[in-house]
Amino acid sequence: MILKGYASIFGNTDMLHDIVCKGAFKNTLKELIRSKNSIPVYFNHNYNNLIGYIKYNNLKEDRIGLKVKINIIKKDLILPYLEYNIKLGLSIGYDKKNVEYTSINRKLNTVELKEISIVIEPANTLCRLTSWNYIKDNKYIVGGIQ
């Protein structure tokens, strides 16, 4: 099963009053390419529930945000949400490296990406799955935009 979407959107304020700035993931992406490591994917930031991974070359910053392609290894957990058209979001787990604080929010200029989670309620409501595909009962299923 492959899921695609945006794990982070640049420039908007999320429910935690964070704003991720364009280029915030540049160092992480460079290091991932150098090491060829993958990023773990969890369900609702539960580190005991690894459901997939993102290969080092399947994370990209574009003009919108951090675009990802997720390989799901526990599709039985995700499949009911997709089949019943229940919205899922994406969320990032990170360490702050360069942050500007204002009276109302935090501007995340540089972060070290630790994990990405598929979540029921993302802090950044714009971080959603955009497409997915999987095989079920010998049929190739494709879907998109929740």
C-alpha positions in Angstrom: 0.0 0.0 0.0 1.3 3.4 -1.0 0.0 6.7 0.5 0.9 10.2 -0.7 0.3 13.6 0.9 1.8 16.6 2.6 3.2 15.9 6.1 3.8 19.7 6.6 2.4 22.8 4.9 4.6 26.0 4.8 3.4 29.3 6.1 0.1 28.6 7.8 -0.5 28.6 11.5 -1.6 25.2 12.9 -3.7 24.5 16.0 -0.6 24.6 18.2 0.3 28.1 16.9 3.3 26.7 15.0 4.3 28.0 11.5 6.7 25.8 9.5 8.9 27.9 7.3 10.0 26.9 3.8 13.4 25.2 4.0 12.8 24.0 7.6 13.5 20.4 6.5 16.5 21.1 4.3 19.1 19.7 6.7 17.1 16.6 7.5 16.6 15.9 3.8 20.3 16.3 3.1 21.2 14.0 5.9 18.7 11.4 4.8 20.1 11.4 1.2 23.6 11.1 2.6 22.8 8.2 4.9 20.1 6.6 2.8 18.0 6.1 6.0 14.2 6.0 6.1 11.8 7.9 8.3 9.4 5.8 10.4 5.7 6.2 10.1 3.5 5.7 13.1 -0.3 5.8 13.8 -1.2 8.8 16.0 2.5 9.3 17.1 2.3 6.0 19.0 5.9 4.8 18.8 4.7 1.3 19.7 2.7 1.2 16.5 5.0 1.4 13.5 2.8 1.2 10.4 5.2 2.1 7.6 8.2 4.0 6.4 9.3 6.7 4.0 12.4 6.0 2.0 15.1 8.8 2.0 14.2 9.7 -1.6 10.5 10.0 -1.1 10.4 13.2 1.0 10.6 16.5 -0.9 10.1 20.1 -0.1 8.1 21.9 -2.8 6.4 25.3 -2.8 3.6 24.0 -0.7 5.3 21.9 2.0 6.9 18.6 2.7 5.5 16.1 0.2 5.8 12.4 1.1 5.3 8.9 -0.3 4.6 6.4 2.4 5.1 2.6 2.2 2.5 1.1 4.5 3.5 -2.2 6.1 0.3 -2.6 8.3 -2.4 -1.9 5.8 -5.1 -3.6 8.0 -4.9 -0.6 10.3 -5.3 2.0 7.6 -7.6 0.2 5.1 -10.9 0.7 7.0 -10.3 4.5 7.1 -9.8 4.6 3.3 -12.7 2.2 2.5 -15.2 4.1 4.6 -13.8 7.5 3.5 -12.8 8.6 7.0 -10.4 11.5 6.7 -6.9 11.0 7.8 -4.2 13.6 8.3 -0.4 13.6 8.5 1.7 15.0 11.3 5.4 15.5 11.9 7.5 14.6 15.0 10.6 16.7 15.2 13.3 18.4 17.3 13.4 22.2 17.1 16.7 23.5 15.8 16.0 27.1 14.9 12.8 28.7 16.2 11.6 32.3 16.4 9.0 33.0 19.2 6.4 35.7 18.9 3.7 36.6 21.3 1.3 34.3 19.5 3.2 31.6 17.7 6.4 29.8 17.0 8.1 30.1 13.6 9.9 26.8 12.9 12.8 27.8 10.6 14.8 24.6 11.0 13.7 21.3 12.4 15.2 17.8 12.6 12.5 15.4 11.3 12.2 12.3 13.6 9.0 10.7 12.4 5.8 11.2 10.5 2.4 9.9 11.7 -0.9 9.2 10.1 -3.4 10.8 12.4 -7.1 11.2 12.9 -6.8 14.9 13.7 -3.7 16.7 12.5 -2.6 19.9 14.2 -2.2 21.4 10.8 -5.6 20.7 9.2 -4.1 21.2 5.7 -1.9 18.1 6.1 -3.9 15.4 4.5 -3.5 12.4 2.3 -3.7 13.3 -1.4 -3.7 9.8 -3.0 -3.3 6.1 -2.2 -3.2 2.7 -4.0 -3.4 -0.9 -2.9 -4.4 -4.3 -4.0 -7.4 -6.0 -2.4 -9.1 -9.2 -3.6 -6.8 -9.1 -6.7 -8.1 -5.7 -7.7 -5.9 -2.6 -7.9 -7.6 0.2 -5.9 -6.7 3.9 -6.4 -8.1 6.8 -4.4 -7.4 10.4 -3.7 -8.0 13.7 -1.9 -10.0 13.2 1.2 
